[in-house]
Amino acid sequence: MLQLIGFNTYTEYQTALGRSDLCFENDRRLYICEFKVIGKADNVREKLEEAKAQIREKRYGLRLTNKEVITLAIVIINENKDETFGPVREVAAIEEVG
């Protein structure tokens, strides 16, 4: 979907200290995303903090570019609530890491 609206996208982007899950960019900004998937909504804050710590530890935002770099920690819930409708997948939290 990001490509359809004009972003260049890169998955599993390798850096010196690790791999970020998703990067996408346009002419002005580079977005770096770290995703955490959980089974139940009760762990959202914990997983969000884990994603933010990973972004900082692996220094995903340290890139040689003239673009504004925005790092995002994202938690997705993948929960089986009802066998009739299958799993529910939803973004539970997104937070910019400064």
Residue frames relative to the residue before (quaternion, step in Angstrom):
aa qw qx qy qz dx dy dz
M 1.0000 0.0000 0.0000 0.0000 0.00 0.00 0.00
L 0.6335 0.5393 -0.3321 0.4444 3.58 0.99 -0.80
Q 0.6411 0.5205 -0.3240 0.4616 3.58 1.03 -0.75
L 0.6338 0.5488 -0.3299 0.4339 3.58 1.02 -0.74
I 0.7386 0.3767 -0.2321 0.5087 3.59 1.08 -0.60
G 0.7155 -0.5345 0.2245 0.3898 3.55 1.22 0.54
F 0.5348 0.6117 -0.4258 0.3980 3.62 1.18 0.23
N 0.3640 -0.6411 0.6164 0.2766 3.55 -1.24 0.54
T 0.1113 -0.8205 0.5599 0.0308 3.61 -0.82 0.93
Y 0.0649 -0.7675 0.6377 0.0080 3.54 -1.20 0.72
T 0.1595 -0.7820 0.5937 0.1024 3.59 -0.79 0.94
E 0.8360 0.1276 -0.1237 0.5192 3.54 -1.20 0.63
Y 0.1230 0.8315 -0.5289 0.1174 3.58 0.84 1.01
Q 0.3344 -0.7725 0.5165 0.1570 3.57 -0.63 1.20
T 0.0523 -0.7516 0.6571 0.0244 3.56 -1.02 0.95
A 0.7205 -0.4318 0.3059 0.4483 3.59 -1.27 0.03
L 0.7887 0.3320 -0.1551 0.4936 3.60 1.04 -0.73
G 0.8119 -0.1057 0.0784 0.5687 3.62 1.19 -0.05
R 0.4730 -0.6492 0.5166 0.2964 3.53 -1.35 -0.30
S 0.2710 -0.7326 0.5988 0.1767 3.56 -0.83 0.96
D 0.5859 -0.6377 0.3825 0.3221 3.57 -1.09 0.70
L 0.8077 -0.0563 0.0870 0.5804 3.58 0.90 -0.91
C 0.0405 -0.7461 0.6637 0.0337 3.53 -1.11 0.80
F 0.0717 0.7671 -0.6373 0.0171 3.52 -1.11 0.68
E 0.0550 -0.8231 0.5640 -0.0359 3.53 -1.04 0.81
N 0.1636 -0.7163 0.6626 0.1454 3.47 -1.38 0.38
D 0.7900 -0.3277 0.2087 0.4743 3.60 -1.17 -0.34
R 0.7844 0.3609 -0.1655 0.4766 3.60 1.09 -0.68
R 0.8219 0.1996 -0.0593 0.5302 3.59 1.02 -0.76
L 0.1901 -0.7273 0.6495 0.1145 3.50 -1.30 0.64
Y 0.1412 -0.7876 0.5981 0.0451 3.58 -0.71 1.13
I 0.0977 -0.7781 0.6199 0.0292 3.55 -0.91 0.98
C 0.0985 -0.8334 0.5438 -0.0049 3.58 -0.63 1.16
E 0.1020 -0.7372 0.6645 0.0682 3.51 -1.18 0.77
F 0.1722 -0.8065 0.5628 0.0566 3.56 -0.65 1.17
K 0.0601 -0.7325 0.6754 0.0606 3.51 -1.24 0.65
V 0.1776 -0.7780 0.5977 0.0765 3.57 -0.88 1.00
I 0.0648 -0.7994 0.5973 0.0020 3.56 -0.90 1.00
G 0.5013 -0.6792 0.4576 0.2792 3.54 -1.21 0.49
K 0.7976 0.1499 -0.0699 0.5800 3.57 1.12 -0.58
A 0.5935 -0.6339 0.3876 0.3093 3.53 -1.10 0.76
D 0.5805 0.6292 -0.3812 0.3490 3.62 1.14 -0.28
N 0.6950 0.4630 -0.2774 0.4750 3.64 1.22 -0.17
V 0.3064 0.8062 -0.4776 0.1674 3.60 1.22 0.14
R 0.6967 0.4735 -0.2909 0.4536 3.63 0.69 -1.03
E 0.6461 0.5293 -0.3176 0.4489 3.59 0.95 -0.88
K 0.7003 0.4590 -0.2692 0.4759 3.59 0.86 -0.94
L 0.6016 0.5440 -0.3583 0.4623 3.59 1.09 -0.64
E 0.6627 0.4914 -0.2983 0.4800 3.58 0.95 -0.85
E 0.6208 0.5373 -0.3321 0.4644 3.58 1.08 -0.71
A 0.6599 0.4980 -0.3032 0.4739 3.60 0.95 -0.85
K 0.6486 0.5101 -0.3157 0.4685 3.59 0.97 -0.84
A 0.6464 0.5162 -0.3186 0.4628 3.59 0.96 -0.83
Q 0.6457 0.5151 -0.3212 0.4632 3.58 0.99 -0.80
I 0.6309 0.5272 -0.3324 0.4621 3.60 0.96 -0.81
R 0.6851 0.4716 -0.2853 0.4762 3.58 0.92 -0.88
E 0.6737 0.5172 -0.2969 0.4365 3.58 0.86 -0.99
K 0.7500 0.3778 -0.2000 0.5049 3.56 0.92 -0.94
R 0.3199 -0.7958 0.4573 0.2351 3.57 1.37 -0.03
Y 0.0669 0.8408 -0.5298 0.0890 3.56 0.87 1.00
G 0.6756 0.5219 -0.2965 0.4281 3.59 1.06 -0.67
L 0.5787 0.5743 -0.3743 0.4418 3.58 1.26 -0.18
R 0.2206 0.7735 -0.5493 0.2263 3.54 -0.10 1.33
L 0.4101 -0.6750 0.5516 0.2683 3.54 -1.13 0.65
T 0.3615 0.7014 -0.5275 0.3149 3.52 -0.21 1.31
N 0.4097 -0.6839 0.5370 0.2759 3.56 -1.19 0.42
K 0.5448 0.6177 -0.3886 0.4131 3.58 1.32 0.07
E 0.5453 -0.5557 0.5012 0.3777 3.53 -1.29 0.36
V 0.2126 -0.7835 0.5748 0.1023 3.59 -0.81 1.03
I 0.0566 -0.7863 0.6150 -0.0165 3.56 -0.80 1.10
T 0.1355 -0.7935 0.5901 0.0616 3.58 -0.67 1.10
L 0.1075 -0.8128 0.5725 -0.0007 3.54 -0.90 1.01
A 0.2057 -0.7268 0.6439 0.1218 3.54 -1.03 0.92
I 0.0363 -0.8192 0.5704 -0.0473 3.58 -0.74 1.10
V 0.1300 -0.7747 0.6160 0.0583 3.56 -0.93 0.96
I 0.1133 -0.7844 0.6094 0.0222 3.54 -0.91 1.04
I 0.2823 -0.7375 0.5902 0.1675 3.55 -0.95 0.93
N 0.0473 -0.7605 0.6476 -0.0067 3.54 -0.93 1.01
E 0.1716 0.8277 -0.4974 0.1951 3.53 0.27 1.32
N 0.3165 -0.7170 0.5897 0.1948 3.56 -0.99 0.88
K 0.0832 -0.8251 0.5587 0.0126 3.57 -0.23 1.26
D 0.8041 0.0114 0.0583 0.5915 3.54 0.98 -0.83
E 0.4474 -0.7164 0.4678 0.2605 3.58 -0.67 1.05
T 0.5765 0.6037 -0.3723 0.4057 3.60 1.16 -0.54
F 0.7929 0.3047 -0.1383 0.5092 3.57 0.91 -0.94
G 0.4875 -0.6716 0.4350 0.3494 3.61 1.20 -0.15
P 0.7547 -0.4082 0.2583 0.4439 3.55 -1.28 -0.07
V 0.3366 -0.6935 0.5999 0.2142 3.50 -1.24 0.60
R 0.0349 -0.7839 0.6199 -0.0048 3.57 -0.78 1.03
E 0.1782 0.7839 -0.5747 0.1533 3.52 -0.67 1.09
V 0.4869 -0.6168 0.5259 0.3254 3.52 -1.22 0.55
A 0.2205 -0.8047 0.5440 0.0888 3.55 -0.64 1.17
A 0.8087 -0.0470 0.0588 0.5834 3.60 1.07 -0.64
I 0.0137 -0.7422 0.6698 0.0171 3.51 -1.22 0.69
E 0.0751 0.7988 -0.5929 0.0692 3.55 -0.83 0.95
E 0.4087 -0.6868 0.5471 0.2490 3.54 -0.98 0.89
V 0.2590 -0.7602 0.5806 0.1336 3.55 -0.98 0.92
G 0.1934 -0.8228 0.5295 0.0717 3.54 -0.61 1.14
